[in-house]
């Protein structure tokens, strides 16, 4: 029997440290992978000088940013200016406390009893994710406003309009999943997909597409990177930031990409489950550890982020708003009504 001290203090602390280190390492090296993949797409080499094959380039970039002079504009609102990067990065990290990476495990027999690798499972997990992740927009708005720079302010206003617009169809795409899974718990949503099979995947495909498109817009990535459009706004809301504060914005962007990819994996692609978990003749795939399936699915979404950046041109802002309100919102509403009707008539997956 595990003692209360270990169960309620030591184990959660170890999980927090491991999750934070993993997210920070992924965010750090995503910049390297992005530059390498874009280089291959554009038939060039990319970073290859620092370390073997350029693998230490991410470490060099981090050291450079942390050693730079941290400047604050003379007429900026200094407290808000320093608070804004924290408001962006903290929600992106807190969300990982409810993301389920796999089922309860003994970690290859190292532990006396099985424990879940995620920090916690709450019965309103998806509401927690949506609520906490939406706090990051305040950091972007406040960072743009407090800089006392017209380009930064315009980037902050653009970001506010963009995130508010795309959160609506994203919310409806999540509602579609909740109707099929009949739960707000992220763990139970994954477990619902274990027996649902094709019934779950086909109607969820439209919702998955809408969710990921909205997720790309929520993270201010190409082709929806209007809040920091270099050709128009220099660097948008973080134009005046440098050193460690700029690094926090940089970290938050990649951490949010991992959040969107992880939640998309959990909601639509079975989380830690193998492909088509209800198909018996694919049971040989169960030899792969569940967390590796989860990591592989997240990696696919992260690659798609980079693929979009290397492929699509940037939208105009009116096109961006039109896509959200005139296309994605109506389609998401129709999809929710169709799934609700299907659940009413067919009873949903068992």
Number of C-alpha atoms within 10 A of each C-alpha: 6 9 8 9 9 11 13 11 11 12 14 17 14 11 17 17 10 13 18 15 12 12 19 17 14 17 21 20 18 21 16 21 19 19 16 18 18 19 15 13 13 12 9 11 13 18 18 13 11 13 12 9 11 14 16 16 20 20 15 12 15 14 13 12 17 15 11 11 10 13 12 15 14 9 10 17 16 13 9 17 23 19 15 25 27 17 22 28 24 18 22 27 21 16 21 23 20 20 24 27 22 21 19 13 15 14 14 8 9 9 10 10 12 14 15 16 21 20 19 16 16 14 14 13 22 23 16 18 21 15 13 16 22 17 16 21 21 17 25 26 22 24 32 30 24 23 26 17 19 15 23 29 25 21 30 26 19 19 28 17 14 24 19 14 22 25 20 17 25 25 18 22 29 25 22 25 22 17 18 24 24 16 17 20 22 26 25 18 22 23 18 20 27 20 16 18 17 14 14 22 17 11 18 23 15 16 31 23 17 24 27 20 19 26 24 22 23 27 20 21 21 21 20 27 25 26 29 24 17 12 9 13 19 15 18 29 32 27 21 23 24 18 17 20 22 18 18 20 24 18 25 25 20 24 26 25 24 23 23 24 23 24 24 23 24 26 26 21 24 25 32 24 26 24 18 19 18 16 12 8 9 12 13 9 14 13 8 11 15 19 18 15 22 22 17 14 23 24 15 12 19 20 16 15 21 18 16 15 18 18 13 11 11 16 15 13 16 8 12 19 16 14 15 24 15 11 13 24 23 13 18 25 17 12 21 23 13 14 21 18 14 15 16 11 9 9 11 18 16 11
